[in-house]
Amino acid sequence: AGDAYIGAFLAEYVKGEDPIWCACVGSAAASFVVEAFGPARFGEREEVLARAEELHDKVAKV
């Protein structure tokens, strides 16, 4: 899950995206890996971004 997180995070970060958005995309990508037992299932980009948007809507800056 860590590799999925950092890979997705960096893919967004190098495009100049906000670090909070990058963290949401990383978390969403990692969540697909830990959902099931067995070989890792990576969500399609659209699935990951949809899940990241759900997370981003719940993030509060402190």
N, C-alpha and C positions, 0 to 999 in steps of 0.2 A: 504494500500500500504506500510505503514511503517513496518508492521510485515513481509510482503513478502520480503522487502528490507533487513531488519536486519537478517532474517532467512537465506536468500541466501548468504548474505555477510559472516555471521559467518560459514556457512557450508564450504565455500571455505577457510576462514581464518584459521580455526582449522586444515586444511590440509597443512598449511604452504604456501599458495599461496600469491603472491604479493598483497599488499593492494589495489593497483589501479585496478588489475584484480577483486578482491573481490567487489570493488565498482561498477564495470561494471556489474558483475553478479547480484548484488543486484538491480541495476537500471533496468536491463532487466527483472528480476522477478517482480518488482513492476509495470513495464509498462504494463504487461499483466492484472494486477488487475484493472488499471484505463482505460483500453481500451473500456470497455462496461459498460452500466448501468445494475444493478442487481447483483446477486450473483457473488462473485469473481471467475474468471477463472484463474487458474494457468497454465502457459504453461508447456508442457512436458520439461524434463531436456534438451533434444537436442535442442528444440526451444529456451529455455532461453540461453543456451550456444552460439547458433548461433547469437542471438541478442547481447549478451555480446561481442562476437568477433567483430561485426560491431562497437559497441561503443568503444571498446579498440583500434581499428584502428584509431579512430578519436581523441583520447586523446593525448594531447601534454603536456609534462612536462615543467614547467616554473621555 
